Amino acid sequence: MTSTTNASHKGGGLFLEQPLKIAILLNSYRSPFINSIRDSYVRSIAAISPHSKLSFFYPADFFDQPQLAFPDPALFDLIIIGGGNVDPRKKHPWILRVHAFILDVIAHHPRKKMVGICWGHQTISLLFGGEIIDMDVPELGVTEAKMTCTGRRFFQDSSSSTCGGGVGGQGKLRMQQHHRRAVGVKPRGFHDLLVGNQSFLSYNNAILTFQGHPEKDGATAKKRVHDAARWFGTDVTDSMAVDELARKMDMEHDGAEIWTRVLQWARGGKDGMLHLHQDGHL
């Protein structure tokens, strides 16, 4: 079903003044963690933009009820295609409807800001000619990704003509990871922001994607510790092994800084625009 919440938050944060209307598609089929996933978005975005309004949609569970599965793009400033628990290469009816929704937004709302996260990153990549591969070693916990020169410009300062450091320091970003598939071939029409096909920005500055999860904190990530048994053969009754995995999930990350930049970008204007040629130069 659709749910809407005001991202109010009384804690500290890098507050941005102008609230946004944000539609978030959660693409997990019958997930027991769906409420935790939703709440992680509420917490992370509220810490940056406490008055933004978040509306959640569930394409996998309500694929036969479009009004509950998909937003009206005209009513929102930003659309987020979130994570999922099904191989994005599958042709399930609900996945094809997500494809149709994304393509419809691109065709009829070409300047609408869209963010793809994890499953969304991979799905958008597929639609633009990218290739998804199975990883030899899946990723769980916080990892670092090196920024490209274009990525440094985007995350540091949209008006900068240099390739200096950016969010996260030393030209790197730290994010929670939870995936066993990755983008093996880059989609057409996108700049690389992070090395290794970890983040893309479309040439028209309307679509931004991340393989990692800027919305996840350690508490949310640790709800999926059991995946280590399926992905790595980890004995989840081994307290030392579980503690090591939990340590990786509790590491510091740049989620708040990433959301700050993403919401600036979504608002447009001087702080949100990045004018790049197809070669990545300003």
Accessible surface in RSA format (square Angstrom, percent):
REM  Atomic radii and reference values for relative SASA: ProtOr
REM  Chains: A
REM  Algorithm: Lee & Richards
REM  Probe-radius: 1.40
REM  Slices: 20
REM RES _ NUM      All-atoms   Total-Side   Main-Chain    Non-polar    All polar
REM                ABS   REL    ABS   REL    ABS   REL    ABS   REL    ABS   REL
RES MET A   1   123.73  64.1 122.12  80.8   1.61   3.8  80.95  68.8  42.78  56.7
RES THR A   2    39.25  27.9  26.97  27.3  12.27  29.2  26.86  36.1  12.38  18.7
RES SER A   3    33.51  28.3  27.46  36.6   6.05  13.9  33.48  71.3   0.03   0.0
RES THR A   4    90.44  64.3  57.19  58.0  33.24  79.2  42.10  56.6  48.33  73.1
RES THR A   5    42.20  30.0  36.01  36.5   6.19  14.7  22.92  30.8  19.27  29.1
RES ASN A   6    61.67  42.5  47.85  46.2  13.82  33.3  23.43  56.4  38.24  37.0
RES ALA A   7     0.00   0.0   0.00   0.0   0.00   0.0   0.00   0.0   0.00   0.0
RES SER A   8    75.80  64.0  58.72  78.4  17.07  39.3  29.52  62.9  46.27  64.8
RES HIS A   9    72.18  39.4  56.14  39.0  16.04  41.0  38.59  39.8  33.60  39.1
RES LYS A  10   214.98 104.9 176.30 108.2  38.69  92.1 126.14 113.5  88.84  94.6
RES GLY A  11    31.74  39.1   0.00   N/A  31.74  39.1  26.68  73.2   5.06  11.3
RES GLY A  12    70.55  87.0   0.00   N/A  70.55  87.0  43.10 118.3  27.45  61.5
RES GLY A  13    45.02  55.5   0.00   N/A  45.02  55.5  16.47  45.2  28.55  63.9
RES LEU A  14    93.91  52.3  87.17  62.4   6.73  16.9  93.67  65.8   0.23   0.6
RES PHE A  15    99.45  49.8  74.01  45.8  25.44  66.2  74.01  44.9  25.44  72.8
RES LEU A  16    33.00  18.4  26.83  19.2   6.17  15.5  28.70  20.2   4.30  11.6
RES GLU A  17   167.27  96.0 142.34 107.7  24.93  59.4  63.77 123.3 103.51  84.5
RES GLN A  18   103.79  58.0  97.45  71.2   6.34  15.1  36.90  78.6  66.89  50.7
RES PRO A  19    70.11  51.1  58.35  53.2  11.76  42.7  58.85  48.6  11.26  70.0
RES LEU A  20     5.75   3.2   3.48   2.5   2.27   5.7   4.94   3.5   0.81   2.2
RES LYS A  21   117.26  57.2 117.26  71.9   0.00   0.0  59.70  53.7  57.56  61.3
RES ILE A  22     0.00   0.0   0.00   0.0   0.00   0.0   0.00   0.0   0.00   0.0
RES ALA A  23     0.00   0.0   0.00   0.0   0.00   0.0   0.00   0.0   0.00   0.0
RES ILE A  24     0.00   0.0   0.00   0.0   0.00   0.0   0.00   0.0   0.00   0.0
RES LEU A  25     0.00   0.0   0.00   0.0   0.00   0.0   0.00   0.0   0.00   0.0
RES LEU A  26     2.33   1.3   1.71   1.2   0.61   1.5   1.86   1.3   0.47   1.3
RES ASN A  27     0.00   0.0   0.00   0.0   0.00   0.0   0.00   0.0   0.00   0.0
RES SER A  28     8.74   7.4   7.27   9.7   1.47   3.4   0.07   0.2   8.67  12.1
RES TYR A  29    90.86  42.4  84.46  48.1   6.41  16.7  61.35  46.1  29.52  36.4
RES ARG A  30   182.67  76.7 155.62  79.3  27.05  64.4  55.95  76.5 126.73  76.8
RES SER A  31    12.63  10.7   3.05   4.1   9.58  22.1   1.86   4.0  10.77  15.1
RES PRO A  32   119.30  86.9  77.10  70.3  42.20 153.4  90.74  74.9  28.55 177.5
RES PHE A  33    45.05  22.5  44.46  27.5   0.59   1.5  45.05  27.3   0.00   0.0
RES ILE A  34    31.50  17.9  31.34  23.4   0.15   0.4  31.34  22.6   0.15   0.4
RES ASN A  35    85.68  59.1  85.49  82.6   0.19   0.5  17.92  43.1  67.76  65.5
RES SER A  36    26.84  22.7  21.36  28.5   5.48  12.6   7.47  15.9  19.37  27.1
RES ILE A  37    28.70  16.3  28.56  21.3   0.14   0.3  28.70  20.7   0.00   0.0
RES ARG A  38    65.34  27.4  65.34  33.3   0.00   0.0   7.27   9.9  58.07  35.2
RES ASP A  39    53.35  37.4  53.26  53.0   0.09   0.2  10.81  25.4  42.55  42.4
RES SER A  40     1.54   1.3   0.48   0.6   1.06   2.4   0.67   1.4   0.86   1.2
RES TYR A  41     0.74   0.3   0.74   0.4   0.00   0.0   0.45   0.3   0.30   0.4
RES VAL A  42    31.48  20.7  31.48  28.5   0.00   0.0  31.48  27.4   0.00   0.0
RES ARG A  43   104.76  44.0 100.56  51.3   4.19  10.0  68.56  93.7  36.20  21.9
RES SER A  44    22.08  18.7  12.84  17.1   9.24  21.3  21.18  45.1   0.90   1.3
RES ILE A  45     0.00   0.0   0.00   0.0   0.00   0.0   0.00   0.0   0.00   0.0
RES ALA A  46     1.21   1.1   1.21   1.9   0.00   0.0   1.21   1.7   0.00   0.0
RES ALA A  47    20.97  19.3  20.97  32.4   0.00   0.0  20.97  29.5   0.00   0.0
RES ILE A  48     0.38   0.2   0.38   0.3   0.00   0.0   0.38   0.3   0.00   0.0
RES SER A  49     0.71   0.6   0.71   1.0   0.00   0.0   0.00   0.0   0.71   1.0
RES PRO A  50    13.22   9.6  13.22  12.1   0.00   0.0  13.22  10.9   0.00   0.0
RES HIS A  51   117.14  64.0 112.31  78.1   4.83  12.4  74.71  77.0  42.42  49.4
RES SER A  52     0.00   0.0   0.00   0.0   0.00   0.0   0.00   0.0   0.00   0.0
RES LYS A  53    98.57  48.1  97.91  60.1   0.66   1.6  69.17  62.3  29.40  31.3
RES LEU A  54     0.00   0.0   0.00   0.0   0.00   0.0   0.00   0.0   0.00   0.0
RES SER A  55    10.25   8.7  10.25  13.7   0.00   0.0   1.24   2.6   9.01  12.6
RES PHE A  56     0.63   0.3   0.63   0.4   0.00   0.0   0.63   0.4   0.00   0.0
RES PHE A  57    11.35   5.7  11.35   7.0   0.00   0.0  11.35   6.9   0.00   0.0
RES TYR A  58    17.04   8.0  17.00   9.7   0.04   0.1  12.84   9.6   4.20   5.2
RES PRO A  59     0.03   0.0   0.03   0.0   0.00   0.0   0.03   0.0   0.00   0.0
RES ALA A  60     0.92   0.8   0.15   0.2   0.78   1.8   0.15   0.2   0.78   2.1
RES ASP A  61    54.54  38.2  28.41  28.3  26.12  61.8  17.04  40.1  37.50  37.4
RES PHE A  62    51.87  25.9  51.87  32.1   0.00   0.0  51.87  31.4   0.00   0.0
RES PHE A  63    72.80  36.4  72.62  45.0   0.18   0.5  72.62  44.0   0.18   0.5
RES ASP A  64    93.58  65.6  71.35  71.0  22.23  52.6  24.61  57.9  68.97  68.8
RES GLN A  65    66.49  37.2  64.98  47.5   1.51   3.6  18.19  38.7  48.30  36.6
RES PRO A  66    81.46  59.4  79.32  72.3   2.14   7.8  79.56  65.7   1.90  11.8
RES GLN A  67   125.95  70.4 103.48  75.6  22.47  53.5  63.85 135.9  62.10  47.1
RES LEU A  68    44.55  24.8  44.55  31.9   0.00   0.0  44.55  31.3   0.00   0.0
RES ALA A  69     0.00   0.0   0.00   0.0   0.00   0.0   0.00   0.0   0.00   0.0
RES PHE A  70    30.87  15.4  21.70  13.4   9.17  23.9  21.70  13.2   9.17  26.3
RES PRO A  71     8.63   6.3   0.00   0.0   8.63  31.4   2.47   2.0   6.16  38.3
RES ASP A  72    73.57  51.5  62.62  62.3  10.95  25.9  26.23  61.7  47.34  47.2
RES PRO A  73    13.98  10.2  13.98  12.7   0.00   0.0  13.98  11.5   0.00   0.0
RES ALA A  74    67.86  62.4  39.84  61.5  28.02  63.7  42.88  60.4  24.98  66.2
RES LEU A  75   112.86  62.9 103.18  73.8   9.67  24.3 108.81  76.4   4.05  10.9
RES PHE A  76    23.82  11.9  19.65  12.2   4.18  10.9  21.67  13.1   2.16   6.2
RES ASP A  77    61.10  42.8  52.42  52.2   8.67  20.5   9.14  21.5  51.96  51.8
RES LEU A  78     0.00   0.0   0.00   0.0   0.00   0.0   0.00   0.0   0.00   0.0
RES ILE A  79     0.00   0.0   0.00   0.0   0.00   0.0   0.00   0.0   0.00   0.0
RES ILE A  80     0.00   0.0   0.00   0.0   0.00   0.0   0.00   0.0   0.00   0.0
RES ILE A  81     0.00   0.0   0.00   0.0   0.00   0.0   0.00   0.0   0.00   0.0
RES GLY A  82     0.00   0.0   0.00   N/A   0.00   0.0   0.00   0.0   0.00   0.0
RES GLY A  83    13.71  16.9   0.00   N/A  13.71  16.9   9.97  27.4   3.74   8.4
RES GLY A  84    27.77  34.2   0.00   N/A  27.77  34.2   0.74   2.0  27.03  60.5
RES ASN A  85    64.44  44.4  31.71  30.6  32.73  78.8  23.21  55.9  41.23  39.9
RES VAL A  86    26.33  17.3  22.18  20.1   4.15  10.0  25.78  22.4   0.55   1.5
RES ASP A  87    23.68  16.6  19.77  19.7   3.91   9.2   5.83  13.7  17.85  17.8
RES PRO A  88     1.52   1.1   1.17   1.1   0.35   1.3   1.17   1.0   0.35   2.2
RES ARG A  89    78.10  32.8  63.89  32.6  14.21  33.8  39.64  54.2  38.46  23.3
RES LYS A  90   102.02  49.8  98.71  60.6   3.30   7.9  45.17  40.7  56.85  60.6
RES LYS A  91   143.74  70.1 125.95  77.3  17.79  42.3  84.90  76.4  58.83  62.7
RES HIS A  92    77.01  42.1  75.42  52.4   1.58   4.1  46.98  48.4  30.03  34.9
RES PRO A  93    83.12  60.6  78.80  71.8   4.31  15.7  82.78  68.3   0.34   2.1
RES TRP A  94    12.91   5.2  12.57   6.1   0.34   0.8   8.75   4.7   4.16   6.7
RES ILE A  95     0.00   0.0   0.00   0.0   0.00   0.0   0.00   0.0   0.00   0.0
RES LEU A  96    79.87  44.5  74.50  53.3   5.37  13.5  74.80  52.5   5.06  13.6
RES ARG A  97   103.50  43.5 100.45  51.2   3.05   7.3  31.37  42.9  72.13  43.7
RES VAL A  98     0.00   0.0   0.00   0.0   0.00   0.0   0.00   0.0   0.00   0.0
RES HIS A  99    20.11  11.0  20.11  14.0   0.00   0.0  12.98  13.4   7.13   8.3
RES ALA A 100    58.78  54.0  50.55  78.0   8.23  18.7  55.28  77.9   3.50   9.3
RES PHE A 101    19.62   9.8  13.72   8.5   5.90  15.4  19.15  11.6   0.47   1.3
RES ILE A 102     0.00   0.0   0.00   0.0   0.00   0.0   0.00   0.0   0.00   0.0
RES LEU A 103    83.75  46.6  80.46  57.6   3.29   8.3  80.86  56.8   2.89   7.8
RES ASP A 104    63.25  44.3  57.78  57.5   5.47  12.9  21.17  49.8  42.08  42.0
RES VAL A 105     1.73   1.1   1.73   1.6   0.00   0.0   1.73   1.5   0.00   0.0
RES ILE A 106    49.50  28.2  43.18  32.2   6.32  15.2  45.45  32.7   4.05  11.0
RES ALA A 107    70.97  65.3  37.11  57.3  33.86  77.0  47.39  66.7  23.58  62.5
RES HIS A 108   128.38  70.2 102.95  71.6  25.43  65.0  76.26  78.6  52.12  60.6
RES HIS A 109    52.07  28.5  45.08  31.3   6.99  17.9  26.34  27.1  25.73  29.9
RES PRO A 110    70.47  51.4  66.49  60.6   3.98  14.5  67.64  55.8   2.83  17.6
RES ARG A 111   138.54  58.2 126.64  64.6  11.90  28.3  75.03 102.5  63.51  38.5
RES LYS A 112    41.32  20.2  31.37  19.3   9.94  23.7  13.42  12.1  27.90  29.7
RES LYS A 113    17.77   8.7  17.21  10.6   0.56   1.3  15.75  14.2   2.02   2.2
RES MET A 114     1.25   0.6   1.25   0.8   0.00   0.0   1.25   1.1   0.00   0.0
RES VAL A 115     0.74   0.5   0.74   0.7   0.00   0.0   0.74   0.6   0.00   0.0
RES GLY A 116     0.00   0.0   0.00   N/A   0.00   0.0   0.00   0.0   0.00   0.0
RES ILE A 117     0.09   0.0   0.09   0.1   0.00   0.0   0.09   0.1   0.00   0.0
RES CYS A 118     9.87   7.5   9.87  11.0   0.00   0.0   0.00   0.0   9.87  10.6
RES TRP A 119     6.65   2.7   5.07   2.5   1.57   3.7   6.65   3.5   0.00   0.0
RES GLY A 120     0.00   0.0   0.00   N/A   0.00   0.0   0.00   0.0   0.00   0.0
RES HIS A 121     0.02   0.0   0.02   0.0   0.00   0.0   0.00   0.0   0.02   0.0
RES GLN A 122     6.00   3.4   6.00   4.4   0.00   0.0   0.00   0.0   6.00   4.5
RES THR A 123     0.00   0.0   0.00   0.0   0.00   0.0   0.00   0.0   0.00   0.0
RES ILE A 124     0.93   0.5   0.93   0.7   0.00   0.0   0.93   0.7   0.00   0.0
RES SER A 125     0.65   0.6   0.59   0.8   0.07   0.2   0.07   0.1   0.59   0.8
RES LEU A 126    47.55  26.5  31.69  22.7  15.85  39.8  31.83  22.4  15.72  42.3
RES LEU A 127    43.66  24.3  16.24  11.6  27.43  68.9  19.55  13.7  24.11  64.9
RES PHE A 128    51.92  26.0  49.75  30.8   2.17   5.7  51.92  31.5   0.00   0.0
RES GLY A 129    35.64  43.9   0.00   N/A  35.64  43.9  15.49  42.5  20.15  45.1
RES GLY A 130    10.06  12.4   0.00   N/A  10.06  12.4   0.00   0.0  10.06  22.5
RES GLU A 131    89.16  51.2  87.47  66.2   1.69   4.0  29.53  57.1  59.62  48.7
RES ILE A 132     6.66   3.8   0.00   0.0   6.66  16.0   0.00   0.0   6.66  18.1
RES ILE A 133    74.19  42.2  71.56  53.3   2.63   6.3  74.19  53.4   0.00   0.0
RES ASP A 134    92.76  65.0  74.11  73.8  18.64  44.1  31.39  73.9  61.37  61.2
RES MET A 135    49.18  25.5  29.08  19.2  20.10  47.9  33.39  28.4  15.80  20.9
RES ASP A 136   149.60 104.8 112.65 112.1  36.95  87.4  36.41  85.7 113.19 112.9
RES VAL A 137   102.96  67.8  95.99  86.9   6.97  16.8  96.64  84.0   6.32  17.1
RES PRO A 138    17.11  12.5  13.03  11.9   4.09  14.9  13.03  10.8   4.09  25.4
RES GLU A 139    42.85  24.6  39.51  29.9   3.34   8.0  15.30  29.6  27.55  22.5
RES LEU A 140     3.64   2.0   1.00   0.7   2.64   6.6   1.00   0.7   2.64   7.1
RES GLY A 141     0.30   0.4   0.00   N/A   0.30   0.4   0.00   0.0   0.30   0.7
RES VAL A 142     6.13   4.0   1.28   1.2   4.86  11.7   1.28   1.1   4.86  13.2
RES THR A 143    32.30  23.0  24.67  25.0   7.63  18.2  28.80  38.7   3.50   5.3
RES GLU A 144   104.94  60.2  74.85  56.6  30.08  71.6  27.28  52.8  77.66  63.4
RES ALA A 145    11.36  10.4   5.50   8.5   5.86  13.3  11.32  15.9   0.04   0.1
RES LYS A 146   115.39  56.3 109.37  67.1   6.02  14.3  52.50  47.3  62.89  67.0
RES MET A 147     3.44   1.8   0.00   0.0   3.44   8.2   0.00   0.0   3.44   4.6
RES THR A 148    30.25  21.5  24.08  24.4   6.16  14.7  30.25  40.6   0.00   0.0
RES CYS A 149    55.31  41.8  45.21  50.4  10.10  23.7  32.52  82.4  22.79  24.6
RES THR A 150    15.14  10.8  14.67  14.9   0.47   1.1   0.82   1.1  14.32  21.7
RES GLY A 151     0.00   0.0   0.00   N/A   0.00   0.0   0.00   0.0   0.00   0.0
RES ARG A 152    57.06  24.0  57.06  29.1   0.00   0.0   2.10   2.9  54.96  33.3
RES ARG A 153    23.83  10.0  23.80  12.1   0.04   0.1   0.10   0.1  23.74  14.4
RES PHE A 154     0.00   0.0   0.00   0.0   0.00   0.0   0.00   0.0   0.00   0.0
RES PHE A 155     5.41   2.7   0.00   0.0   5.41  14.1   0.00   0.0   5.41  15.5
RES GLN A 156    80.91  45.2  52.97  38.7  27.95  66.5  15.01  32.0  65.90  50.0
RES ASP A 157    63.17  44.2  57.55  57.3   5.62  13.3  18.07  42.5  45.10  45.0
RES SER A 158    17.50  14.8   5.93   7.9  11.57  26.6   0.22   0.5  17.28  24.2
RES SER A 159    81.73  69.1  49.19  65.6  32.54  75.0  39.85  84.9  41.88  58.7
RES SER A 160    16.54  14.0   8.74  11.7   7.81  18.0  13.24  28.2   3.30   4.6
RES SER A 161    91.36  77.2  68.87  91.9  22.49  51.8  38.26  81.5  53.10  74.4
RES THR A 162    82.78  58.9  76.61  77.7   6.17  14.7  74.20  99.7   8.58  13.0
RES CYS A 163    45.93  34.7  28.71  32.0  17.22  40.5  22.08  56.0  23.84  25.7
RES GLY A 164    26.93  33.2   0.00   N/A  26.93  33.2  26.68  73.2   0.25   0.5
RES GLY A 165    37.41  46.1   0.00   N/A  37.41  46.1  21.03  57.7  16.38  36.7
RES GLY A 166    19.09  23.5   0.00   N/A  19.09  23.5   7.05  19.4  12.04  27.0
RES VAL A 167    26.31  17.3  16.93  15.3   9.38  22.6  24.87  21.6   1.44   3.9
RES GLY A 168    36.80  45.4   0.00   N/A  36.80  45.4   7.97  21.9  28.84  64.6
RES GLY A 169    33.85  41.7   0.00   N/A  33.85  41.7  29.50  81.0   4.35   9.7
RES GLN A 170   157.77  88.2 135.81  99.3  21.95  52.3  54.40 115.8 103.37  78.4
RES GLY A 171     0.23   0.3   0.00   N/A   0.23   0.3   0.00   0.0   0.23   0.5
RES LYS A 172    81.29  39.7  80.97  49.7   0.33   0.8  33.02  29.7  48.27  51.4
RES LEU A 173     0.75   0.4   0.00   0.0   0.75   1.9   0.00   0.0   0.75   2.0
RES ARG A 174    65.82  27.6  65.82  33.6   0.00   0.0  15.08  20.6  50.74  30.8
RES MET A 175     2.63   1.4   1.54   1.0   1.09   2.6   2.21   1.9   0.42   0.6
RES GLN A 176     1.24   0.7   0.94   0.7   0.30   0.7   0.62   1.3   0.62   0.5
RES GLN A 177     5.26   2.9   1.99   1.5   3.27   7.8   0.00   0.0   5.26   4.0
RES HIS A 178    25.98  14.2  21.40  14.9   4.58  11.7  11.84  12.2  14.14  16.5
RES HIS A 179     8.43   4.6   4.38   3.0   4.05  10.4   8.43   8.7   0.00   0.0
RES ARG A 180    94.80  39.8  90.94  46.4   3.85   9.2  17.28  23.6  77.52  47.0
RES ARG A 181    37.60  15.8  36.77  18.7   0.83   2.0   1.25   1.7  36.36  22.0
RES ALA A 182    20.21  18.6  20.21  31.2   0.00   0.0  20.21  28.5   0.00   0.0
RES VAL A 183     7.59   5.0   0.00   0.0   7.59  18.3   0.00   0.0   7.59  20.6
RES GLY A 184    31.54  38.9   0.00   N/A  31.54  38.9   7.02  19.3  24.52  54.9
RES VAL A 185    74.27  48.9  71.16  64.4   3.11   7.5  74.27  64.5   0.00   0.0
RES LYS A 186    75.24  36.7  62.39  38.3  12.86  30.6  35.76  32.2  39.49  42.1
RES PRO A 187     2.75   2.0   0.62   0.6   2.13   7.7   0.62   0.5   2.13  13.2
RES ARG A 188   168.06  70.6 160.81  82.0   7.25  17.3  80.36 109.8  87.70  53.1
RES GLY A 189    30.75  37.9   0.00   N/A  30.75  37.9  19.24  52.8  11.51  25.8
RES PHE A 190     1.26   0.6   1.15   0.7   0.10   0.3   1.15   0.7   0.10   0.3
RES HIS A 191     8.61   4.7   5.93   4.1   2.68   6.9   4.41   4.5   4.20   4.9
RES ASP A 192    40.99  28.7  36.35  36.2   4.64  11.0  12.86  30.3  28.13  28.1
RES LEU A 193     0.00   0.0   0.00   0.0   0.00   0.0   0.00   0.0   0.00   0.0
RES LEU A 194     0.01   0.0   0.01   0.0   0.00   0.0   0.01   0.0   0.00   0.0
RES VAL A 195    81.17  53.4  72.53  65.7   8.65  20.8  76.10  66.1   5.07  13.8
RES GLY A 196    57.50  70.9   0.00   N/A  57.50  70.9  35.99  98.8  21.51  48.2
RES ASN A 197    31.88  22.0  27.60  26.7   4.28  10.3   0.39   0.9  31.50  30.4
RES GLN A 198    31.86  17.8  31.63  23.1   0.23   0.6   2.31   4.9  29.55  22.4
RES SER A 199     0.00   0.0   0.00   0.0   0.00   0.0   0.00   0.0   0.00   0.0
RES PHE A 200     0.75   0.4   0.75   0.5   0.00   0.0   0.75   0.5   0.00   0.0
RES LEU A 201     1.51   0.8   1.51   1.1   0.00   0.0   1.51   1.1   0.00   0.0
RES SER A 202     7.50   6.3   6.69   8.9   0.81   1.9   6.69  14.3   0.81   1.1
RES TYR A 203    78.19  36.5  59.86  34.1  18.33  47.7  34.75  26.1  43.44  53.6
RES ASN A 204    64.67  44.6  51.84  50.1  12.83  30.9  37.24  89.6  27.42  26.5
RES ASN A 205     7.64   5.3   7.52   7.3   0.12   0.3   7.64  18.4   0.00   0.0
RES ALA A 206     3.06   2.8   2.85   4.4   0.21   0.5   3.06   4.3   0.00   0.0
RES ILE A 207     8.76   5.0   8.76   6.5   0.00   0.0   8.76   6.3   0.00   0.0
RES LEU A 208     0.00   0.0   0.00   0.0   0.00   0.0   0.00   0.0   0.00   0.0
RES THR A 209     0.85   0.6   0.85   0.9   0.00   0.0   0.85   1.1   0.00   0.0
RES PHE A 210     0.37   0.2   0.37   0.2   0.00   0.0   0.37   0.2   0.00   0.0
RES GLN A 211     2.86   1.6   2.86   2.1   0.00   0.0   2.49   5.3   0.37   0.3
RES GLY A 212     0.01   0.0   0.00   N/A   0.01   0.0   0.00   0.0   0.01   0.0
RES HIS A 213    10.46   5.7   9.61   6.7   0.85   2.2   8.89   9.2   1.58   1.8
RES PRO A 214     2.43   1.8   0.85   0.8   1.58   5.7   1.34   1.1   1.10   6.8
RES GLU A 215     5.94   3.4   2.50   1.9   3.44   8.2   0.19   0.4   5.76   4.7
RES LYS A 216    14.57   7.1  13.22   8.1   1.35   3.2   7.56   6.8   7.01   7.5
RES ASP A 217    45.94  32.2  45.89  45.7   0.05   0.1  28.57  67.3  17.36  17.3
RES GLY A 218    10.82  13.3   0.00   N/A  10.82  13.3   3.15   8.6   7.67  17.2
RES ALA A 219    66.76  61.4  55.50  85.6  11.26  25.6  58.13  81.9   8.63  22.9
RES THR A 220     6.68   4.8   5.09   5.2   1.59   3.8   3.53   4.7   3.15   4.8
RES ALA A 221     6.19   5.7   4.93   7.6   1.26   2.9   5.79   8.1   0.40   1.1
RES LYS A 222    75.17  36.7  64.50  39.6  10.67  25.4  28.63  25.8  46.54  49.6
RES LYS A 223   100.98  49.3  84.70  52.0  16.28  38.8  40.62  36.6  60.37  64.3
RES ARG A 224    36.50  15.3  36.50  18.6   0.00   0.0   4.86   6.6  31.65  19.2
RES VAL A 225    21.83  14.4  21.38  19.4   0.45   1.1  21.38  18.6   0.45   1.2
RES HIS A 226    80.62  44.1  75.94  52.8   4.67  12.0  55.16  56.9  25.46  29.6
RES ASP A 227     0.00   0.0   0.00   0.0   0.00   0.0   0.00   0.0   0.00   0.0
RES ALA A 228     1.06   1.0   1.06   1.6   0.00   0.0   1.06   1.5   0.00   0.0
RES ALA A 229    39.44  36.3  27.86  43.0  11.58  26.3  28.26  39.8  11.18  29.6
RES ARG A 230   137.02  57.5  99.18  50.6  37.84  90.1  71.81  98.1  65.21  39.5
RES TRP A 231    36.11  14.5  11.89   5.8  24.21  56.9  15.31   8.2  20.80  33.7
RES PHE A 232    88.19  44.1  51.11  31.7  37.08  96.5  59.24  35.9  28.96  82.9
RES GLY A 233    64.32  79.3   0.00   N/A  64.32  79.3  32.39  88.9  31.93  71.5
RES THR A 234    34.44  24.5  22.38  22.7  12.06  28.7  16.61  22.3  17.84  27.0
RES ASP A 235    82.89  58.1  71.33  71.0  11.56  27.3  35.82  84.3  47.08  47.0
RES VAL A 236    66.34  43.7  48.21  43.6  18.13  43.7  48.21  41.9  18.13  49.2
RES THR A 237   118.59  84.3  85.43  86.6  33.16  79.0  78.97 106.1  39.62  59.9
RES ASP A 238    61.98  43.4  54.28  54.0   7.70  18.2  15.07  35.5  46.91  46.8
RES SER A 239    76.80  64.9  68.85  91.9   7.95  18.3  44.75  95.3  32.06  44.9
RES MET A 240   156.06  80.8 148.12  98.0   7.94  18.9 110.29  93.8  45.77  60.6
RES ALA A 241    34.56  31.8  20.73  32.0  13.83  31.4  29.66  41.8   4.89  13.0
RES VAL A 242    35.98  23.7  35.74  32.4   0.24   0.6  35.98  31.3   0.00   0.0
RES ASP A 243    91.80  64.3  85.73  85.3   6.07  14.3  26.63  62.7  65.17  65.0
RES GLU A 244    85.99  49.4  82.51  62.4   3.48   8.3  48.16  93.2  37.82  30.9
RES LEU A 245    19.38  10.8  17.78  12.7   1.60   4.0  19.15  13.4   0.22   0.6
RES ALA A 246    20.09  18.5  20.09  31.0   0.00   0.0  20.09  28.3   0.00   0.0
RES ARG A 247   127.78  53.7 120.27  61.3   7.51  17.9  69.51  95.0  58.27  35.3
RES LYS A 248    68.52  33.4  68.52  42.0   0.00   0.0  28.03  25.2  40.49  43.1
RES MET A 249     1.86   1.0   1.47   1.0   0.40   0.9   1.47   1.2   0.40   0.5
RES ASP A 250    82.61  57.9  54.75  54.5  27.85  65.9  26.89  63.3  55.72  55.6
RES MET A 251    79.99  41.4  69.30  45.9  10.69  25.5  73.88  62.8   6.10   8.1
RES GLU A 252   133.84  76.8 121.47  91.9  12.38  29.5  53.48 103.4  80.36  65.6
RES HIS A 253    55.96  30.6  37.55  26.1  18.41  47.1  24.90  25.7  31.06  36.1
RES ASP A 254     3.28   2.3   3.28   3.3   0.00   0.0   0.00   0.0   3.28   3.3
RES GLY A 255     1.37   1.7   0.00   N/A   1.37   1.7   1.37   3.8   0.00   0.0
RES ALA A 256    46.22  42.5  37.95  58.6   8.27  18.8  41.00  57.7   5.22  13.8
RES GLU A 257    68.25  39.2  65.98  49.9   2.28   5.4  23.21  44.9  45.04  36.8
RES ILE A 258     0.00   0.0   0.00   0.0   0.00   0.0   0.00   0.0   0.00   0.0
RES TRP A 259     0.87   0.3   0.87   0.4   0.00   0.0   0.87   0.5   0.00   0.0
RES THR A 260    20.34  14.5  20.34  20.6   0.00   0.0  20.34  27.3   0.00   0.0
RES ARG A 261    13.88   5.8  13.34   6.8   0.54   1.3  12.02  16.4   1.87   1.1
RES VAL A 262     0.45   0.3   0.45   0.4   0.00   0.0   0.45   0.4   0.00   0.0
RES LEU A 263     0.00   0.0   0.00   0.0   0.00   0.0   0.00   0.0   0.00   0.0
RES GLN A 264    48.94  27.4  47.48  34.7   1.46   3.5   6.49  13.8  42.45  32.2
RES TRP A 265     0.00   0.0   0.00   0.0   0.00   0.0   0.00   0.0   0.00   0.0
RES ALA A 266    10.39   9.6   0.00   0.0  10.39  23.6   0.00   0.0  10.39  27.5
RES ARG A 267    51.46  21.6  21.33  10.9  30.13  71.7  23.66  32.3  27.80  16.8
RES GLY A 268    17.66  21.8   0.00   N/A  17.66  21.8   9.63  26.4   8.03  18.0
RES GLY A 269    50.92  62.8   0.00   N/A  50.92  62.8  40.64 111.5  10.28  23.0
RES LYS A 270   178.35  87.0 152.52  93.6  25.82  61.5 105.46  94.9  72.89  77.6
RES ASP A 271    89.69  62.8  83.18  82.8   6.51  15.4  13.73  32.3  75.96  75.8
RES GLY A 272     0.00   0.0   0.00   N/A   0.00   0.0   0.00   0.0   0.00   0.0
RES MET A 273    48.44  25.1  44.60  29.5   3.84   9.1  34.56  29.4  13.88  18.4
RES LEU A 274     4.20   2.3   0.00   0.0   4.20  10.6   0.11   0.1   4.09  11.0
RES HIS A 275   132.08  72.2 123.09  85.6   8.99  23.0  89.49  92.2  42.58  49.5
RES LEU A 276    25.78  14.4   2.29   1.6  23.49  59.0   4.08   2.9  21.70  58.4
RES HIS A 277   118.01  64.5 112.97  78.5   5.04  12.9  74.33  76.6  43.69  50.8
RES GLN A 278   131.46  73.5 116.05  84.8  15.41  36.7  34.47  73.4  96.99  73.6
RES ASP A 279   101.25  70.9  66.43  66.1  34.82  82.3  46.31 109.0  54.94  54.8
RES GLY A 280     3.01   3.7   0.00   N/A   3.01   3.7   3.01   8.3   0.00   0.0
RES HIS A 281    99.54  54.4  99.54  69.2   0.00   0.0  67.92  70.0  31.62  36.8
RES LEU A 282    67.85  37.8  27.43  19.6  40.42 101.6  41.78  29.3  26.07  70.1
END  Absolute sums over single chains surface
CHAIN  1 A    12341.7       9889.2       2452.5       6859.8       5481.9
END  Absolute sums over all chains
TOTAL         12341.7       9889.2       2452.5       6859.8       5481.9
